[in-house]
Amino acid sequence: MAKALRFVVIGAGMSGILAAIKLKEQGQKDVTVYEKGATIGGTWRENRYPGLTCDVPAHCYTYSFAPHADWSAFYAPGPEIKGYFEKVIDDFGVRDLIQLEREVTECIWRDGRWQLRLADGSTDAADIVIAASGVLHHVNMPEIEGMEDFQGALFHSARWDDSVALDGQRIGVIGNGSTGVQIVTALSTRAAKLVHFQRSPQWIMPVQQFPYSDEDRAAFRSDLSKIDAIRYGDDYWNGVRRFNKGLVDPDSEAMREIEDLCRQNLENNVHDPVLREKLRPNYRAACKRLIYSWNYYEAAQRPAVEIETGKIDRITATGIRMQDGTEHPLDVIVMATGFRADRFIRPTVVLGEDGADLDELWRERPTAHYAVTLPGFPNFFMLNGPTGPVGNFSLIDIAEQQWGYIAQLFAPIVEGQARAVAPTREAHADYDRRRADAARNTIFGSGCTSWYLDKNGVPLTWPWSYDAFAEAMSAPKREEYVWA
């Protein structure tokens, strides 16, 4: 007999929106999505910097059930992606399920239900909690001496200050992940002087960007198979599978192809030999998250741009001083220094059975059973949780597969056959051991520093193939779970 349940989803980014739509499709009537921000969109709300684009082709970064004909380019700019999510929540009628500026601060399992407390002091209770808080939302501000002394504008790339003038200014960008690369590229023709401070250079995978014309968009609208040809086509998926093969097996032909493409990109497109060596990494391609760009090397060679690979000594009132004594006078400093990728739902207090503390469970490293569930935390499910496939393919696809797995887990509860479900500690310990052992042998463990690594230097990501993940998500192994 079907049972009426209360569902709470935490976060209204990509995966939280997915959960709301899927729960509505299932006929669930008692669903609330709590979002800490003033708007929906997750990382596409947090990030608004110049040059922001997704490194997954636009038609591949959409829900399978919500194709979008109106992308302006092959790689979509950030504001369009946020606009897509706004459109989706209206098209699927879930906007009224979302409560904005409602941050969940406590989530405690008590008497067979989750008891929630919000930042405004209000409370709620839920039978099932979906943690869709994502990975990249807690900004990582570096500790550089003198930051408070700077008399110009200084801000993190995910806290972009729209009031700051950029044209004709002297701008410093600290950090060279995807964000730093995109910002430098966008501002390289606007700044009077642009200094890109790089702790270590990045390998750049060359890709082609091109706009979609009005005729292209009309063709997509009239024939959705043209969209499917992109998002399910060989061009995209061959690249995904090549990257995944290289990630899992650093000695594979696939990894050699990736390294050759990155090396040729550097050799063929950076003409000054001194600059070329400045931009040459001393680690293997894809050890850090691989950067996809069609024009960074062009930007790096513009007259206004300087690549600085030395060590920063301190920030002064007027700019940045290097350890070798070099002074860079600046008007604006942008910290493109990423996010704390180990936080996930934290700082929300999450306590499971018998007071089990999520912080304690994650004392060594964040972990979840197949990136979705936690032993000792019944009816608590994560989308894009720790140890998931955070790589260069669409996290929307990953979240949809995870949702299929989650829905199978809570189906017996909806049907009244059980009250709660969680993985066994033994099953999770075995998974976590196998995953960590395999992760050490991936390209991410080949000898560099990156946000993929835990405090012991073990990559936190899914270490097996894309196909292995799809198979794992197709059905939970019943012997690894307990339904009570």
C-alpha positions as a Python dict, from the first residue, in 0.01 Angstrom:
ca = {
    (1, 'M'): (0, 0, 0),
    (2, 'A'): (147, 334, -105),
    (3, 'K'): (239, 560, 183),
    (4, 'A'): (227, 940, 190),
    (5, 'L'): (578, 1064, 262),
    (6, 'R'): (737, 1400, 328),
    (7, 'F'): (1040, 1472, 106),
    (8, 'V'): (1287, 1755, 161),
    (9, 'V'): (1545, 1841, -103),
    (10, 'I'): (1841, 2055, 6),
    (11, 'G'): (1963, 2278, -276),
    (12, 'A'): (1802, 2416, -593),
    (13, 'G'): (2090, 2377, -831),
    (14, 'M'): (2098, 2133, -1117),
    (15, 'S'): (2052, 1818, -910),
    (16, 'G'): (1795, 1964, -670),
    (17, 'I'): (1580, 2075, -963),
    (18, 'L'): (1611, 1724, -1105),
    (19, 'A'): (1493, 1573, -775),
    (20, 'A'): (1192, 1806, -757),
    (21, 'I'): (1086, 1720, -1112),
    (22, 'K'): (1126, 1347, -1062),
    (23, 'L'): (935, 1348, -732),
    (24, 'K'): (652, 1542, -893),
    (25, 'E'): (645, 1293, -1181),
    (26, 'Q'): (613, 1012, -926),
    (27, 'G'): (306, 1179, -782),
    (28, 'Q'): (465, 1283, -453),
    (29, 'K'): (254, 1563, -308),
    (30, 'D'): (458, 1666, -4),
    (31, 'V'): (789, 1798, -140),
    (32, 'T'): (989, 2108, -44),
    (33, 'V'): (1319, 2224, -189),
    (34, 'Y'): (1515, 2445, 50),
    (35, 'E'): (1765, 2675, -119),
    (36, 'K'): (2009, 2891, 78),
    (37, 'G'): (2054, 3143, -204),
    (38, 'A'): (1828, 3419, -328),
    (39, 'T'): (1783, 3246, -666),
    (40, 'I'): (1806, 2897, -809),
    (41, 'G'): (2095, 2770, -1019),
    (42, 'G'): (2367, 2645, -783),
    (43, 'T'): (2711, 2696, -934),
    (44, 'W'): (2552, 2893, -1218),
    (45, 'R'): (2424, 3141, -961),
    (46, 'E'): (2748, 3155, -765),
    (47, 'N'): (2960, 3217, -1073),
    (48, 'R'): (2893, 3526, -1285),
    (49, 'Y'): (3242, 3623, -1394),
    (50, 'P'): (3333, 3749, -1744),
    (51, 'G'): (3397, 3466, -1987),
    (52, 'L'): (3204, 3203, -1789),
    (53, 'T'): (3119, 2901, -2003),
    (54, 'C'): (3053, 2534, -1938),
    (55, 'D'): (3322, 2296, -2062),
    (56, 'V'): (3059, 2042, -2167),
    (57, 'P'): (2886, 2115, -2501),
    (58, 'A'): (2557, 2293, -2439),
    (59, 'H'): (2334, 2025, -2591),
    (60, 'C'): (2507, 1764, -2374),
    (61, 'Y'): (2459, 1973, -2059),
    (62, 'T'): (2081, 1945, -2050),
    (63, 'Y'): (1839, 1708, -1883),
    (64, 'S'): (1756, 1412, -2106),
    (65, 'F'): (1388, 1506, -2075),
    (66, 'A'): (1436, 1878, -2145),
    (67, 'P'): (1631, 1943, -2466),
    (68, 'H'): (1692, 2310, -2542),
    (69, 'A'): (1699, 2443, -2898),
    (70, 'D'): (1803, 2800, -2824),
    (71, 'W'): (2166, 2782, -2712),
    (72, 'S'): (2367, 3063, -2867),
    (73, 'A'): (2686, 2859, -2911),
    (74, 'F'): (2831, 2509, -2896),
    (75, 'Y'): (2969, 2588, -2547),
    (76, 'A'): (2707, 2793, -2368),
    (77, 'P'): (2784, 3102, -2158),
    (78, 'G'): (2695, 3087, -1789),
    (79, 'P'): (2395, 3326, -1793),
    (80, 'E'): (2226, 3112, -2058),
    (81, 'I'): (2273, 2801, -1848),
    (82, 'K'): (2114, 2965, -1545),
    (83, 'G'): (1835, 3083, -1776),
    (84, 'Y'): (1787, 2724, -1893),
    (85, 'F'): (1734, 2606, -1535),
    (86, 'E'): (1489, 2891, -1471),
    (87, 'K'): (1295, 2782, -1780),
    (88, 'V'): (1298, 2418, -1677),
    (89, 'I'): (1150, 2478, -1332),
    (90, 'D'): (865, 2671, -1495),
    (91, 'D'): (816, 2423, -1780),
    (92, 'F'): (788, 2137, -1531),
    (93, 'G'): (590, 2329, -1272),
    (94, 'V'): (818, 2296, -972),
    (95, 'R'): (889, 2661, -892),
    (96, 'D'): (628, 2659, -616),
    (97, 'L'): (814, 2371, -446),
    (98, 'I'): (1127, 2583, -401),
    (99, 'Q'): (1177, 2808, -100),
    (100, 'L'): (1460, 3058, -149),
    (101, 'E'): (1685, 3201, 123),
    (102, 'R'): (1601, 2903, 345),
    (103, 'E'): (1930, 2751, 455),
    (104, 'V'): (1913, 2417, 637),
    (105, 'T'): (2150, 2424, 934),
    (106, 'E'): (2062, 2096, 1108),
    (107, 'C'): (1942, 1759, 986),
    (108, 'I'): (1899, 1511, 1272),
    (109, 'W'): (1752, 1158, 1257),
    (110, 'R'): (1518, 1116, 1551),
    (111, 'D'): (1229, 875, 1606),
    (112, 'G'): (1238, 748, 1251),
    (113, 'R'): (1231, 1086, 1075),
    (114, 'W'): (1468, 1365, 984),
    (115, 'Q'): (1425, 1672, 1203),
    (116, 'L'): (1543, 1987, 1027),
    (117, 'R'): (1630, 2331, 1154),
    (118, 'L'): (1673, 2631, 927),
    (119, 'A'): (1886, 2942, 963),
    (120, 'D'): (1581, 3154, 1046),
    (121, 'G'): (1503, 2929, 1344),
    (122, 'S'): (1210, 2747, 1183),
    (123, 'T'): (1186, 2369, 1186),
    (124, 'D'): (1060, 2094, 961),
    (125, 'A'): (1050, 1715, 949),
    (126, 'A'): (1094, 1474, 661),
    (127, 'D'): (1076, 1102, 597),
    (128, 'I'): (1334, 1128, 320),
    (129, 'V'): (1605, 1387, 260),
    (130, 'I'): (1776, 1442, -74),
    (131, 'A'): (2103, 1632, -26),
    (132, 'A'): (2156, 1813, -356),
    (133, 'S'): (2394, 2074, -222),
    (134, 'G'): (2663, 2008, -483),
    (135, 'V'): (3040, 2026, -466),
    (136, 'L'): (3155, 2374, -571),
    (137, 'H'): (2987, 2637, -357),
    (138, 'H'): (3210, 2705, -54),
    (139, 'V'): (3467, 2954, -181),
    (140, 'N'): (3835, 2890, -117),
    (141, 'M'): (4007, 3218, -25),
    (142, 'P'): (4385, 3182, -5),
    (143, 'E'): (4571, 3321, 293),
    (144, 'I'): (4807, 3577, 141),
    (145, 'E'): (4968, 3831, 367),
    (146, 'G'): (4850, 4188, 316),
    (147, 'M'): (4511, 4123, 158),
    (148, 'E'): (4353, 4377, 392),
    (149, 'D'): (4607, 4640, 286),
    (150, 'F'): (4510, 4650, -81),
    (151, 'Q'): (4349, 4981, -172),
    (152, 'G'): (4190, 4861, -496),
    (153, 'A'): (3909, 4607, -547),
    (154, 'L'): (3977, 4250, -431),
    (155, 'F'): (3720, 3972, -453),
    (156, 'H'): (3672, 3601, -522),
    (157, 'S'): (3562, 3502, -871),
    (158, 'A'): (3244, 3345, -727),
    (159, 'R'): (3160, 3671, -548),
    (160, 'W'): (3201, 3890, -854),
    (161, 'D'): (3167, 4263, -787),
    (162, 'D'): (2973, 4410, -1079),
    (163, 'S'): (3037, 4763, -954),
    (164, 'V'): (3411, 4740, -1028),
    (165, 'A'): (3529, 4896, -1354),
    (166, 'L'): (3744, 4662, -1563),
    (167, 'D'): (3812, 4839, -1892),
    (168, 'G'): (4152, 5006, -1899),
    (169, 'Q'): (4241, 4878, -1551),
    (170, 'R'): (4545, 4690, -1423),
    (171, 'I'): (4406, 4351, -1323),
    (172, 'G'): (4564, 4057, -1145),
    (173, 'V'): (4406, 3712, -1163),
    (174, 'I'): (4531, 3457, -909),
    (175, 'G'): (4460, 3097, -1006),
    (176, 'N'): (4452, 2913, -1334),
    (177, 'G'): (4189, 2645, -1324),
    (178, 'S'): (3900, 2673, -1568),
    (179, 'T'): (3781, 2991, -1395),
    (180, 'G'): (4115, 3172, -1411),
    (181, 'V'): (4166, 3070, -1773),
    (182, 'Q'): (3820, 3193, -1872),
    (183, 'I'): (3854, 3525, -1688),
    (184, 'V'): (4197, 3598, -1832),
    (185, 'T'): (4076, 3516, -2182),
    (186, 'A'): (3772, 3743, -2146),
    (187, 'L'): (3963, 4038, -1997),
    (188, 'S'): (4275, 4013, -2214),
    (189, 'T'): (4135, 4266, -2462),
    (190, 'R'): (3981, 4493, -2196),
    (191, 'A'): (4252, 4546, -1938),
    (192, 'A'): (4535, 4795, -1974),
    (193, 'K'): (4751, 4535, -1801),
    (194, 'L'): (4653, 4181, -1702),
    (195, 'V'): (4881, 3964, -1489),
    (196, 'H'): (4791, 3597, -1461),
    (197, 'F'): (4948, 3454, -1144),
    (198, 'Q'): (4995, 3078, -1183),
    (199, 'R'): (5108, 2849, -905),
    (200, 'S'): (5162, 2590, -1178),
    (201, 'P'): (5072, 2598, -1549),
    (202, 'Q'): (4785, 2394, -1690),
    (203, 'W'): (4761, 2159, -1983),
    (204, 'I'): (4503, 2295, -2226),
    (205, 'M'): (4291, 2063, -2439),
    (206, 'P'): (4204, 2245, -2763),
    (207, 'V'): (3838, 2255, -2860),
    (208, 'Q'): (3637, 2443, -3118),
    (209, 'Q'): (3377, 2702, -3022),
    (210, 'F'): (3124, 2834, -3270),
    (211, 'P'): (2792, 3019, -3256),
    (212, 'Y'): (2455, 2874, -3350),
    (213, 'S'): (2272, 3086, -3607),
    (214, 'D'): (1901, 3165, -3609),
    (215, 'E'): (1870, 2901, -3880),
    (216, 'D'): (2049, 2644, -3659),
    (217, 'R'): (1816, 2715, -3368),
    (218, 'A'): (1510, 2695, -3592),
    (219, 'A'): (1632, 2357, -3720),
    (220, 'F'): (1679, 2232, -3362),
    (221, 'R'): (1327, 2343, -3271),
    (222, 'S'): (1169, 2175, -3571),
    (223, 'D'): (1364, 1850, -3543),
    (224, 'L'): (1482, 1733, -3201),
    (225, 'S'): (1678, 1453, -3362),
    (226, 'K'): (1935, 1717, -3458),
    (227, 'I'): (1988, 1785, -3087),
    (228, 'D'): (2008, 1413, -3014),
    (229, 'A'): (2273, 1377, -3285),
    (230, 'I'): (2493, 1611, -3079),
    (231, 'R'): (2426, 1493, -2725),
    (232, 'Y'): (2422, 1122, -2809),
    (233, 'G'): (2657, 1136, -3107),
    (234, 'D'): (2996, 975, -3153),
    (235, 'D'): (3188, 1304, -3153),
    (236, 'Y'): (3092, 1375, -2793),
    (237, 'W'): (3087, 1023, -2654),
    (238, 'N'): (3411, 913, -2817),
    (239, 'G'): (3576, 1205, -2638),
    (240, 'V'): (3410, 1112, -2309),
    (241, 'R'): (3518, 752, -2335),
    (242, 'R'): (3872, 844, -2440),
    (243, 'F'): (3908, 1073, -2140),
    (244, 'N'): (3758, 814, -1908),
    (245, 'K'): (3990, 542, -2039),
    (246, 'G'): (4289, 770, -1994),
    (247, 'L'): (4181, 864, -1644),
    (248, 'V'): (4146, 502, -1533),
    (249, 'D'): (4457, 376, -1714),
    (250, 'P'): (4731, 641, -1735),
    (251, 'D'): (4943, 410, -1952),
    (252, 'S'): (4672, 360, -2212),
    (253, 'E'): (4674, 470, -2574),
    (254, 'A'): (4384, 699, -2486),
    (255, 'M'): (4600, 886, -2235),
    (256, 'R'): (4881, 916, -2486),
    (257, 'E'): (4637, 1070, -2735),
    (258, 'I'): (4523, 1324, -2475),
    (259, 'E'): (4879, 1416, -2382),
    (260, 'D'): (4979, 1446, -2747),
    (261, 'L'): (4687, 1679, -2821),
    (262, 'C'): (4771, 1900, -2522),
    (263, 'R'): (5142, 1906, -2604),
    (264, 'Q'): (5080, 1988, -2970),
    (265, 'N'): (4843, 2265, -2865),
    (266, 'L'): (5119, 2425, -2660),
    (267, 'E'): (5395, 2369, -2917),
    (268, 'N'): (5195, 2488, -3217),
    (269, 'N'): (5011, 2783, -3067),
    (270, 'V'): (5257, 2956, -2830),
    (271, 'H'): (5522, 3111, -3048),
    (272, 'D'): (5758, 3275, -2796),
    (273, 'P'): (5986, 2998, -2662),
    (274, 'V'): (6026, 3169, -2323),
    (275, 'L'): (5651, 3203, -2276),
    (276, 'R'): (5598, 2850, -2405),
    (277, 'E'): (5818, 2711, -2128),
    (278, 'K'): (5641, 2925, -1871),
    (279, 'L'): (5316, 2765, -1982),
    (280, 'R'): (5452, 2409, -1986),
    (281, 'P'): (5335, 2200, -1687),
    (282, 'N'): (5573, 1960, -1512),
    (283, 'Y'): (5304, 1694, -1455),
    (284, 'R'): (5098, 1472, -1682),
    (285, 'A'): (4797, 1603, -1871),
    (286, 'A'): (4469, 1557, -1677),
    (287, 'C'): (4646, 1506, -1343),
    (288, 'K'): (4476, 1831, -1253),
    (289, 'R'): (4129, 1882, -1396),
    (290, 'L'): (4186, 1916, -1768),
    (291, 'I'): (4122, 2265, -1905),
    (292, 'Y'): (3920, 2293, -2225),
    (293, 'S'): (3978, 2617, -2414),
    (294, 'W'): (3973, 2738, -2771),
    (295, 'N'): (4154, 3068, -2713),
    (296, 'Y'): (4356, 3085, -2388),
    (297, 'Y'): (4694, 3062, -2558),
    (298, 'E'): (4590, 3339, -2795),
    (299, 'A'): (4493, 3553, -2497),
    (300, 'A'): (4815, 3473, -2309),
    (301, 'Q'): (5018, 3616, -2601),
    (302, 'R'): (4836, 3950, -2621),
    (303, 'P'): (5050, 4255, -2543),
    (304, 'A'): (4860, 4348, -2228),
    (305, 'V'): (4894, 4001, -2072),
    (306, 'E'): (5180, 3884, -1850),
    (307, 'I'): (5215, 3530, -1721),
    (308, 'E'): (5367, 3526, -1371),
    (309, 'T'): (5482, 3187, -1243),
    (310, 'G'): (5686, 3308, -946),
    (311, 'K'): (5580, 3284, -582),
    (312, 'I'): (5376, 3563, -429),
    (313, 'D'): (5533, 3725, -124),
    (314, 'R'): (5247, 3952, -22),
    (315, 'I'): (4973, 4184, -136),
    (316, 'T'): (5056, 4549, -85),
    (317, 'A'): (4844, 4863, -86),
    (318, 'T'): (4907, 4905, -457),
    (319, 'G'): (4946, 4554, -595),
    (320, 'I'): (5133, 4225, -552),
    (321, 'R'): (5498, 4175, -455),
    (322, 'M'): (5672, 3854, -557),
    (323, 'Q'): (5934, 3670, -352),
    (324, 'D'): (6201, 3777, -602),
    (325, 'G'): (6113, 4142, -532),
    (326, 'T'): (5914, 4204, -851),
    (327, 'E'): (5626, 4448, -798),
    (328, 'H'): (5302, 4427, -998),
    (329, 'P'): (5099, 4750, -959),
    (330, 'L'): (4728, 4661, -979),
    (331, 'D'): (4386, 4824, -956),
    (332, 'V'): (4186, 4498, -928),
    (333, 'I'): (4274, 4155, -786),
    (334, 'V'): (4054, 3855, -866),
    (335, 'M'): (4094, 3540, -658),
    (336, 'A'): (4014, 3261, -905),
    (337, 'T'): (4111, 3012, -636),
    (338, 'G'): (3820, 2773, -656),
    (339, 'F'): (3614, 2610, -388),
    (340, 'R'): (3651, 2385, -88),
    (341, 'A'): (3556, 2063, -262),
    (342, 'D'): (3545, 1859, 60),
    (343, 'R'): (3247, 2036, 217),
    (344, 'F'): (2939, 1916, 26),
    (345, 'I'): (2638, 1967, 257),
    (346, 'R'): (2851, 2095, 543),
    (347, 'P'): (2848, 2315, 755),
    (348, 'T'): (2496, 2176, 800),
    (349, 'V'): (2500, 1954, 1108),
    (350, 'V'): (2394, 1605, 1002),
    (351, 'L'): (2340, 1344, 1276),
    (352, 'G'): (2222, 992, 1194),
    (353, 'E'): (2131, 684, 1397),
    (354, 'D'): (2251, 687, 1758),
    (355, 'G'): (2395, 1034, 1709),
    (356, 'A'): (2632, 933, 1429),
    (357, 'D'): (2801, 1256, 1317),
    (358, 'L'): (2867, 1320, 948),
    (359, 'D'): (3176, 1523, 1039),
    (360, 'E'): (3316, 1219, 1219),
    (361, 'L'): (3230, 985, 933),
    (362, 'W'): (3414, 1223, 701),
    (363, 'R'): (3708, 1287, 936),
    (364, 'E'): (3955, 1113, 701),
    (365, 'R'): (3783, 1208, 377),
    (366, 'P'): (3432, 1272, 245),
    (367, 'T'): (3280, 947, 130),
    (368, 'A'): (2945, 797, 37),
    (369, 'H'): (2838, 454, -80),
    (370, 'Y'): (2859, 477, -459),
    (371, 'A'): (2849, 856, -402),
    (372, 'V'): (2484, 835, -294),
    (373, 'T'): (2417, 686, 53),
    (374, 'L'): (2577, 680, 398),
    (375, 'P'): (2592, 396, 654),
    (376, 'G'): (2411, 499, 972),
    (377, 'F'): (2215, 773, 796),
    (378, 'P'): (1884, 618, 689),
    (379, 'N'): (1670, 774, 415),
    (380, 'F'): (1945, 1025, 337),
    (381, 'F'): (2049, 1038, -27),
    (382, 'M'): (2309, 1249, -205),
    (383, 'L'): (2317, 1365, -565),
    (384, 'N'): (2671, 1430, -693),
    (385, 'G'): (2801, 1336, -351),
    (386, 'P'): (3160, 1243, -258),
    (387, 'T'): (3345, 984, -471),
    (388, 'G'): (3125, 1048, -775),
    (389, 'P'): (3249, 1091, -1131),
    (390, 'V'): (3350, 1457, -1123),
    (391, 'G'): (3529, 1463, -1458),
    (392, 'N'): (3501, 1620, -1797),
    (393, 'F'): (3155, 1500, -1882),
    (394, 'S'): (2806, 1613, -1795),
    (395, 'L'): (2714, 1602, -1428),
    (396, 'I'): (2351, 1623, -1537),
    (397, 'D'): (2385, 1279, -1692),
    (398, 'I'): (2551, 1154, -1373),
    (399, 'A'): (2275, 1298, -1153),
    (400, 'E'): (2002, 1142, -1367),
    (401, 'Q'): (2164, 800, -1331),
    (402, 'Q'): (2201, 852, -956),
    (403, 'W'): (1834, 945, -934),
    (404, 'G'): (1735, 613, -1089),
    (405, 'Y'): (1940, 435, -821),
    (406, 'I'): (1793, 645, -538),
    (407, 'A'): (1434, 596, -656),
    (408, 'Q'): (1482, 219, -642),
    (409, 'L'): (1613, 246, -287),
    (410, 'F'): (1319, 440, -148),
    (411, 'A'): (1053, 256, -354),
    (412, 'P'): (986, -3, -78),
    (413, 'I'): (935, 286, 167),
    (414, 'V'): (686, 458, -64),
    (415, 'E'): (508, 124, -106),
    (416, 'G'): (480, 80, 271),
    (417, 'Q'): (705, -226, 282),
    (418, 'A'): (977, -56, 490),
    (419, 'R'): (1035, 258, 694),
    (420, 'A'): (1403, 324, 626),
    (421, 'V'): (1701, 218, 417),
    (422, 'A'): (2078, 261, 450),
    (423, 'P'): (2386, 74, 329),
    (424, 'T'): (2558, -163, 566),
    (425, 'R'): (2885, -47, 720),
    (426, 'E'): (3058, -356, 584),
    (427, 'A'): (2944, -291, 227),
    (428, 'H'): (3047, 71, 242),
    (429, 'A'): (3386, -4, 399),
    (430, 'D'): (3453, -253, 120),
    (431, 'Y'): (3348, -2, -147),
    (432, 'D'): (3556, 277, 4),
    (433, 'R'): (3866, 56, 28),
    (434, 'R'): (3833, -66, -331),
    (435, 'R'): (3763, 283, -457),
    (436, 'A'): (4061, 442, -278),
    (437, 'D'): (4297, 165, -397),
    (438, 'A'): (4183, 214, -756),
    (439, 'A'): (4189, 595, -730),
    (440, 'R'): (4558, 597, -639),
    (441, 'N'): (4631, 444, -980),
    (442, 'T'): (4428, 692, -1186),
    (443, 'I'): (4578, 989, -1368),
    (444, 'F'): (4464, 1208, -1078),
    (445, 'G'): (4709, 1020, -855),
    (446, 'S'): (5003, 1051, -1093),
    (447, 'G'): (5186, 1326, -903),
    (448, 'C'): (5040, 1676, -879),
    (449, 'T'): (4835, 1883, -638),
    (450, 'S'): (4467, 1937, -716),
    (451, 'W'): (4127, 1978, -556),
    (452, 'Y'): (4057, 1615, -643),
    (453, 'L'): (4284, 1495, -361),
    (454, 'D'): (4193, 1432, 1),
    (455, 'K'): (4420, 1538, 285),
    (456, 'N'): (4622, 1218, 242),
    (457, 'G'): (4671, 1272, -131),
    (458, 'V'): (4416, 1011, -242),
    (459, 'P'): (4189, 1119, -531),
    (460, 'L'): (3829, 1155, -416),
    (461, 'T'): (3673, 1071, -750),
    (462, 'W'): (3515, 765, -911),
    (463, 'P'): (3815, 560, -1033),
    (464, 'W'): (3647, 319, -1273),
    (465, 'S'): (3493, 349, -1617),
    (466, 'Y'): (3186, 544, -1716),
    (467, 'D'): (3022, 213, -1811),
    (468, 'A'): (3099, 72, -1467),
    (469, 'F'): (2925, 370, -1310),
    (470, 'A'): (2621, 331, -1536),
    (471, 'E'): (2603, -38, -1445),
    (472, 'A'): (2634, 36, -1072),
    (473, 'M'): (2355, 292, -1093),
    (474, 'S'): (2124, 62, -1288),
    (475, 'A'): (2023, -123, -971),
    (476, 'P'): (2137, -124, -606),
    (477, 'K'): (2284, -449, -481),
    (478, 'R'): (2025, -560, -229),
    (479, 'E'): (2279, -742, -14),
    (480, 'E'): (2458, -408, 47),
    (481, 'Y'): (2150, -243, 200),
    (482, 'V'): (1921, -292, 496),
    (483, 'W'): (1555, -194, 475),
    (484, 'A'): (1403, -166, 824),
}
